[in-house]
Amino acid sequence: MILIVDELYSRSLFPGYRFTHICGLGNRPERMITCLGPSKTEMAAGFRLGVAVGTEELINRMAILQSIVSLRCASYNQSVFRAWFNEPEGWLEERHKQLERIHEALLRTVASYEGVSMRPAEGGSYAFIKIPELKISIGDFVRSCKESADAVIEPGTKFGPKYTRHFRINFAQDYEKCIGAVDRILKIAKLYRR
């Protein structure tokens, strides 16, 4: 069995939290591949760009498969790689401050609505928000948010069938737009509240 470790969020933590890389542990598995990349930290998710770290044997097998699947990384992705490997001093810390500011504002916004809650995050740029029971399904709620609130969210049921009162939103965006979108979403939830 090969263990594939997704550590795309390893550099995207708020102050006060630490990340431990499994490959840095003394008793790490021999057949392990660690995936890293800028898609979460640098908010370049659409580029589908990353690197894999593992034994020479595993990486060689991956390289053979990759050469079969595609000839090369798209040129626009290559420019993101160059930026990722040469990010300016202090860039990541500033990005963390921006995300933490949005996260704290999201917590306040959510708390201002009765029956709505959100678990504080340690890092990253996603919020999993719980809403009161609605008169409509979570799927219909998601569609309503897209049409009426101009906001794209994911239904909680995408992460497990029991999350019929949850939705997920990515907050790696402009502060004002993000808080405005969440406020519009929660107003729709209030409208459909059972």
VMD Tcl script that draws the C-alpha trace (Angstrom):
set ca {
  {0.00 0.00 0.00}
  {1.20 3.52 -0.79}
  {0.31 6.33 1.63}
  {-0.49 9.60 -0.18}
  {-0.30 12.58 2.18}
  {-2.03 15.80 1.14}
  {-0.16 18.65 2.84}
  {-1.37 21.49 0.61}
  {-2.44 23.46 3.71}
  {0.89 23.06 5.53}
  {1.88 26.71 4.94}
  {-1.59 28.16 5.36}
  {-2.00 28.32 9.13}
  {-3.08 31.23 11.29}
  {-0.63 32.54 13.92}
  {-0.30 30.28 16.96}
  {-0.77 27.02 15.05}
  {1.96 24.64 13.87}
  {2.02 22.00 11.19}
  {3.95 18.73 11.48}
  {4.99 17.17 8.20}
  {4.67 13.38 8.32}
  {7.82 13.06 6.19}
  {9.70 14.88 8.97}
  {8.86 12.21 11.54}
  {11.45 9.59 12.39}
  {9.24 6.56 11.74}
  {7.68 7.64 8.45}
  {6.44 4.94 6.06}
  {8.82 4.00 3.26}
  {6.04 3.89 0.66}
  {4.75 7.43 1.14}
  {4.21 10.32 -1.25}
  {3.78 13.84 0.12}
  {1.90 16.36 -2.05}
  {2.65 20.08 -1.76}
  {1.83 23.06 -3.92}
  {0.61 26.64 -4.17}
  {-3.03 25.83 -4.89}
  {-4.19 26.54 -1.32}
  {-1.47 28.78 0.13}
  {-1.19 31.09 -2.87}
  {-4.89 30.73 -3.73}
  {-4.13 29.27 -7.16}
  {-6.61 26.37 -6.94}
  {-7.68 26.47 -10.58}
  {-4.14 25.86 -11.78}
  {-4.07 22.26 -10.43}
  {-0.37 22.68 -9.74}
  {1.78 20.87 -7.21}
  {4.75 18.68 -6.47}
  {5.17 15.22 -5.01}
  {7.95 14.13 -2.66}
  {8.78 10.46 -2.16}
  {11.31 7.73 -2.75}
  {13.16 7.65 -6.06}
  {11.26 4.52 -7.08}
  {7.82 6.05 -6.47}
  {8.66 9.38 -8.09}
  {10.08 7.61 -11.17}
  {6.84 5.63 -11.50}
  {4.85 8.85 -11.19}
  {7.02 10.56 -13.82}
  {6.38 7.74 -16.28}
  {2.65 7.96 -15.69}
  {2.71 11.75 -15.99}
  {4.57 11.59 -19.30}
  {1.87 9.26 -20.61}
  {-0.98 11.48 -19.40}
  {0.44 14.81 -20.59}
  {3.57 16.04 -22.29}
  {4.21 19.02 -20.05}
  {2.75 21.41 -17.54}
  {0.76 24.19 -19.26}
  {2.78 27.39 -19.77}
  {0.49 29.50 -17.55}
  {1.05 26.97 -14.76}
  {4.80 27.21 -15.22}
  {4.68 30.95 -14.52}
  {2.86 30.26 -11.25}
  {5.58 27.76 -10.32}
  {8.22 30.44 -10.90}
  {6.33 32.86 -8.63}
  {5.82 30.16 -5.98}
  {9.53 29.31 -5.81}
  {10.46 33.02 -5.64}
  {7.80 34.57 -3.41}
  {8.81 37.90 -1.85}
  {9.98 38.01 1.76}
  {7.00 38.36 4.10}
  {4.40 37.60 1.41}
  {3.02 34.51 3.14}
  {2.79 36.21 6.53}
  {0.83 39.08 4.97}
  {-1.49 36.63 3.22}
  {-2.12 34.87 6.53}
  {-3.06 38.21 8.12}
  {-5.52 38.90 5.30}
  {-7.15 35.48 5.63}
  {-7.27 35.68 9.42}
  {-8.97 39.09 9.20}
  {-11.65 37.64 6.89}
  {-11.99 34.56 9.14}
  {-12.53 36.69 12.25}
  {-15.12 38.82 10.43}
  {-16.89 35.65 9.26}
  {-17.10 34.42 12.86}
  {-18.67 37.74 13.91}
  {-21.10 37.75 10.97}
  {-22.18 34.16 11.63}
  {-22.63 34.87 15.36}
  {-24.99 37.74 14.53}
  {-27.55 35.28 13.08}
  {-29.62 33.21 15.49}
  {-29.11 29.46 15.14}
  {-26.10 29.79 12.82}
  {-22.65 28.55 13.82}
  {-19.18 28.07 12.42}
  {-16.27 26.15 13.88}
  {-13.19 28.39 14.08}
  {-10.50 27.29 11.65}
  {-6.80 26.89 12.39}
  {-5.83 27.98 8.89}
  {-6.75 27.66 5.26}
  {-9.52 29.54 3.53}
  {-12.68 27.47 3.97}
  {-15.58 27.88 6.38}
  {-18.07 25.12 7.17}
  {-21.21 26.89 8.37}
  {-24.19 25.29 10.09}
  {-27.60 26.85 9.53}
  {-31.01 26.22 11.13}
  {-33.36 23.66 9.63}
  {-34.85 25.01 6.40}
  {-38.16 24.56 4.57}
  {-36.15 23.60 1.46}
  {-33.41 21.02 0.84}
  {-29.75 21.97 1.13}
  {-29.45 21.49 -2.65}
  {-32.28 23.96 -3.28}
  {-30.69 26.35 -0.78}
  {-27.36 26.22 -2.66}
  {-29.15 26.95 -5.94}
  {-31.09 29.79 -4.34}
  {-27.85 31.33 -3.04}
  {-26.33 31.19 -6.51}
  {-29.38 32.79 -8.13}
  {-30.45 35.27 -5.44}
  {-27.28 36.04 -3.48}
  {-24.79 35.78 -6.37}
  {-22.75 33.40 -4.20}
  {-21.42 29.94 -5.01}
  {-21.32 27.56 -2.04}
  {-21.02 23.81 -1.64}
  {-23.70 21.79 0.17}
  {-22.57 20.10 3.36}
  {-23.86 16.79 2.02}
  {-20.89 16.80 -0.36}
  {-18.79 16.04 2.74}
  {-21.14 13.51 4.30}
  {-24.85 12.66 4.18}
  {-25.47 13.89 7.73}
  {-24.53 17.50 6.90}
  {-27.94 18.52 5.58}
  {-27.78 21.82 7.50}
  {-24.27 22.87 6.49}
  {-22.56 24.60 3.61}
  {-18.93 25.32 2.78}
  {-17.55 28.55 1.39}
  {-14.06 29.54 0.28}
  {-13.10 32.91 1.74}
  {-9.83 33.47 -0.17}
  {-11.08 36.62 -1.77}
  {-11.72 40.30 -1.25}
  {-12.73 41.08 2.35}
  {-15.80 43.18 1.55}
  {-17.08 40.83 -1.15}
  {-16.69 37.79 1.09}
  {-18.45 39.26 4.13}
  {-21.18 40.71 1.89}
  {-21.74 37.33 0.23}
  {-21.99 35.48 3.56}
  {-24.41 38.09 4.86}
  {-26.61 37.63 1.75}
  {-26.41 33.83 2.13}
  {-27.48 33.96 5.77}
  {-30.36 36.29 4.94}
  {-31.62 33.67 2.48}
  {-31.25 31.00 5.18}
  {-33.29 33.20 7.52}
  {-35.96 33.59 4.82}
  {-36.31 29.80 4.42}
  {-35.94 28.94 8.10}
  {-38.44 26.32 9.29}
}
mol new
graphics top color blue
foreach p $ca { graphics top sphere $p radius 0.5 }
foreach p [lrange $ca 0 end-1] q [lrange $ca 1 end] { graphics top cylinder $p $q radius 0.2 }
display resetview
